[in-house]
Amino acid sequence: MSAVSIPKLSVEEYLAADSDAELHSEYHDGEIFPIVAVTFKHGRIAVKTARHLDERLDGKPCRVVNSPVRVRVSPTRFVYPDILVVCGKPAYTDEKQETLTNPKVIIEILSPSTEGYDRGPKFALYRNLPSFDEYLLIAQDQPRIEVFRKAADNQWILTIWEGLGATARVESLDITLPLAEIYFEVEP
């Protein structure tokens, strides 16, 4: 039996297809990877996190987005974070304003199927973005937020907050996120 060759898509073909798709896909050097459906708990944590971020950013020049927004992390790689924050004017790759290039803070809600990708390859891709300063990984199975913060020497420093009594600090936005608020009414 011979292997079947799957043709790779060009960036332009991917962008055209993804713009019209009901279900979005990430793109890595010609290959597409469908976005995995999320659980109810994942969705609740994402909504609560985005809402609390948005409330704390009122009056500041930063905006929160938690619906699927494509981010170009290199000329041939495009991904979809769970939540992102852009400070200042959003920078787009196209006039349709469908692909961002300047998130300051990116948040992923960890899922068993994507946790390894979010912690490893996807985090490495995000670090290609000059505007990117903080990365939050939020657990679904326990009250836990990990914050990776870019230091002055381009090193990344990890701080972990655990338990409902903890309050995570997002330094680049000068705000805090009490874990009790993020996990309030989220089923265990």
Phi and psi in degrees as a GROMACS rama.xvg file:
@    title "Ramachandran Plot"
@    xaxis  label "Phi"
@    yaxis  label "Psi"
@TYPE xy
-97.2708  152.316  SER-2
-74.9073  143.08  ALA-3
-91.6176  127.459  VAL-4
-84.1015  128.241  SER-5
-100.144  120.294  ILE-6
-65.2494  143.435  PRO-7
-87.6455  148.568  LYS-8
-92.3886  146.458  LEU-9
-75.6032  164.447  SER-10
-56.6161  -44.6342  VAL-11
-62.6306  -41.9559  GLU-12
-64.201  -43.1477  GLU-13
-60.6951  -50.0496  TYR-14
-60.3736  -40.6328  LEU-15
-65.1046  -44.5579  ALA-16
-68.2781  -42.9936  ALA-17
-68.4027  -34.1536  ASP-18
-61.7982  -34.911  SER-19
-94.7071  -5.90189  ASP-20
-77.7182  144.013  ALA-21
-74.25  -38.7602  GLU-22
-111.644  122.699  LEU-23
-80.9814  162.368  HIS-24
-134.731  151.303  SER-25
-86.5427  159.893  GLU-26
-131.967  127.035  TYR-27
-134.221  102.414  HIS-28
51.0241  46.7049  ASP-29
100.23  -14.4289  GLY-30
-106.928  144.97  GLU-31
-110.475  147.272  ILE-32
-133.221  112.923  PHE-33
-60.0693  145.432  PRO-34
-71.196  133.083  ILE-35
-77.6947  138.166  VAL-36
-62.1809  147.03  ALA-37
-102.113  159.248  VAL-38
-82.197  166.915  THR-39
-59.511  -44.1024  PHE-40
-61.3834  -43.9945  LYS-41
-57.0366  -47.5715  HIS-42
-62.7183  -41.5836  GLY-43
-63.9051  -45.092  ARG-44
-62.6694  -40.8406  ILE-45
-63.4883  -44.9917  ALA-46
-64.9876  -45.0899  VAL-47
-64.7199  -41.3227  LYS-48
-62.9966  -48.2586  THR-49
-61.5042  -41.8271  ALA-50
-63.2327  -45.3663  ARG-51
-68.4609  -37.3474  HIS-52
-61.3014  -47.2745  LEU-53
-60.2747  -43.4081  ASP-54
-61.0676  -41.1657  GLU-55
-75.0363  -18.7398  ARG-56
-96.4912  0.31334  LEU-57
-53.4194  132.009  ASP-58
83.5628  -4.01487  GLY-59
-104.664  161.866  LYS-60
-82.8162  30.1983  PRO-61
-120.227  145.283  CYS-62
-128.397  142.861  ARG-63
-101.891  140.244  VAL-64
-132.54  128.379  VAL-65
-124.524  4.72779  ASN-66
-91.6731  162.065  SER-67
-57.7228  114.369  PRO-68
-124.17  124.804  VAL-69
-74.6224  139.128  ARG-70
-123.971  129.116  VAL-71
-87.9745  118.59  ARG-72
-102.625  -11.3763  VAL-73
-163.453  170.075  SER-74
-60.0446  -21.6994  PRO-75
-124.994  23.2249  THR-76
-141.92  130.272  ARG-77
-133.619  134.812  PHE-78
-133.319  169.003  VAL-79
-125.258  104.8  TYR-80
-74.5044  160.413  PRO-81
-69.134  -45.0795  ASP-82
-142.969  145.816  ILE-83
-143.666  159.169  LEU-84
-126.868  129.243  VAL-85
-113.584  131.898  VAL-86
-110.891  135.807  CYS-87
82.2431  -158.067  GLY-88
-78.7878  129.331  LYS-89
-61.8755  138.006  PRO-90
-105.395  125.488  ALA-91
-114.96  158.774  TYR-92
-92.739  -10.0897  THR-93
-146.117  162.733  ASP-94
-73.6634  -17.4695  GLU-95
-74.0981  -13.307  LYS-96
58.8356  45.8289  GLN-97
-103.208  -14.9497  GLU-98
-128.922  116.017  THR-99
-88.2063  154.79  LEU-100
-129.636  0.960545  THR-101
-132.924  46.7998  ASN-102
-68.8262  143.107  PRO-103
-93.9846  -42.8337  LYS-104
-125.902  135.623  VAL-105
-125.753  138.006  ILE-106
-126.373  132.472  ILE-107
-121.211  134.501  GLU-108
-91.1111  119.526  ILE-109
-71.8806  132.16  LEU-110
-121.928  148.918  SER-111
-54.542  -35.9612  PRO-112
-78.4801  -19.9758  SER-113
-121.562  -2.33039  THR-114
-57.3563  -45.0895  GLU-115
-61.0854  -42.1656  GLY-116
-65.3915  -45.2823  TYR-117
-62.5235  -39.3182  ASP-118
-76.6694  -32.2964  ARG-119
-105.281  -93.833  GLY-120
-57.3948  -40.0633  PRO-121
-69.546  -40.7355  LYS-122
-61.7944  -40.2388  PHE-123
-62.0799  -39.0105  ALA-124
-66.3092  -43.6151  LEU-125
-59.3066  -34.5407  TYR-126
-67.2669  -9.58425  ARG-127
-73.045  -15.7571  ASN-128
-85.9509  118.125  LEU-129
-59.6288  -30.1064  PRO-130
-78.4324  -15.7893  SER-131
-74.1113  119.279  PHE-132
-117.284  -31.0629  ASP-133
-142.86  145.636  GLU-134
-129.206  118.387  TYR-135
-106.286  129.627  LEU-136
-113.71  119.329  LEU-137
-111.524  125.248  ILE-138
-76.5798  150.706  ALA-139
-95.7187  -29.9233  GLN-140
-89.6354  -6.03222  ASP-141
-161.715  157.342  GLN-142
-73.5266  100.48  PRO-143
-155.187  127.902  ARG-144
-127.51  126.947  ILE-145
-105.035  131.063  GLU-146
-119.451  120.064  VAL-147
-98.5616  124.73  PHE-148
-120.064  131.476  ARG-149
-74.4955  126.486  LYS-150
-90.7919  171.031  ALA-151
-57.5296  -32.0178  ALA-152
-92.5295  19.9364  ASP-153
67.0913  18.5542  ASN-154
-88.8019  156.236  GLN-155
-111.792  129.43  TRP-156
-109.064  130.365  ILE-157
-100.227  132.588  LEU-158
-128.448  136.089  THR-159
-117.357  133.297  ILE-160
-117.502  129.211  TRP-161
-132.017  146.645  GLU-162
92.7631  153.423  GLY-163
-68.1454  -17.1204  LEU-164
-86.6949  -5.69964  GLY-165
-83.8781  156.441  ALA-166
-131.084  116.211  THR-167
-78.0066  141.557  ALA-168
-108.222  128.205  ARG-169
-108.973  91.8247  VAL-170
-64.17  -39.3637  GLU-171
-65.877  -19.9169  SER-172
-104.977  -7.34799  LEU-173
56.1522  49.4752  ASP-174
-138.746  166.884  ILE-175
-124.672  155.501  THR-176
-129.413  102.507  LEU-177
-66.575  127.097  PRO-178
-61.4724  -30.7105  LEU-179
-59.8923  -33.138  ALA-180
-75.7777  -40.6807  GLU-181
-65.7564  -37.9998  ILE-182
-99.5627  4.66568  TYR-183
-61.5157  127.744  PHE-184
59.7069  26.8245  GLU-185
-98.5841  119.829  VAL-186
-60.0339  137.101  GLU-187
